[in-house]
């Protein structure tokens, strides 16, 4: 199973990089069953969570790092890691749903998504 789907991710900038980083984890416009399989895999596999986090980190560009640092209120040097760890954790524990992912993919972040990204 290929969870990363990194070949589908474009270079993103600003807040979009933070909010759309979940696409890296669940593929290009995933279906609900694909999303559910990715989440269940991450729940049971630290290796899968680590791989998805690493792939997510690799997709940030400079503007994305700056946007992530601003939204997450962390230093730029930590922004990619923190954003990706929070996305993976939120997907795994059910705080980030398929519907949330779809909203992010449409570029329509919600207050819930911002809270997840800020770790609250």
N, C-alpha and C positions, 0 to 999 in steps of 0.2 A: 504494500500500500504506500502510495506517495502522498504524504501529508503536506509537504512544504509547498508544492505547486509554484515554486519561485519563478519559473519561466513565464508565468502569467502576470507578474507584478511589474508595473511600470515604476519609474523613479518618480516619487511624489515629493512635494514640498509643503512646508507650513503645516497647519493643522491637519490637512488631508493625509499626510504621512502617518500621523498618530492614529487618526480615526480609521484609516483604511488598511492599517497594518494587519488587521484580522483577516483580510483577504488572503494574505500569504498563508495563513494557517488553514483556511478552509477551501482554498482553491479559487478558480475563476468562476464567478457567479455560481456558487455551489447550490445544489438542490438541498432541500431540508434533510433527506436521508444521508447525503454526503456530509453535511454539517454534523449530523448526529453521530455518524461513524467516527469522524475526526475527534469529536468531543469525547466519545467513549474510549477511543484509543488513548487519548491524552490522560484521561482519568486513571487508566490502569498502567501507564508506562511513563516512568520518569524520562527514559531515553527519548520517547516521542515528544514530551514537553520540551526537553532540552533542544532537540533538533528544530522544532517549530520556533522556539525562541531565537536560536542562532540564525535561522533563515530570515526571520522577521528583522533582526538587527541588521543583517546585511543589506536590506532594502532601503535604508534611510539615506537621503542625500543631505547636504549641508543645511538647506532650507528646512528640511524635515526635522533635523536635529534641533534647530533654533525654535521651530514651532512646538515641538514636543517639550523642550525645556520650559517654554513659557506656560503651556497648559498644565504640565505636571509639577511646575514649581521646583525643578531640580536643576543642578548645574548641567550645562551642555554635555560634558563628558559622561554623564550618567543617563542622559535622556533616552537613548535608544534602548539600553538594557532595561530601564525601569518601565518604559512604555510597553515593550514586548512581554516582559514578565507579568505585568498587570493584565494585559490582554489574555495571555494564556491562562492565568489564574481565574479570570472572570469567565472565560469559556468553560473551563474545567469545573468550576463550582456552580455554574448555572446562572451567574449574574449577567452574562452576555449571551443573549439568545440569538436564534437564527434571524428573527425579526430585527433585532438590533444590528446585526451584521448587514442585513439588507438596507437598513436606513443609512448605515455608514457608506455602503457602496453607492447609494444614490446621492451622497454628499449632504445628507440631512441629519447631522448629529442631534441627539436629544440630550436633555439635562441628565438623564440616566447614564448615557454613554460618557458624558463629561465626568460624572461622579466616579464611574468605574475607572476611567483613565487617571483621575486624581487620587485614587486609592481610598475613597470615602464611601 
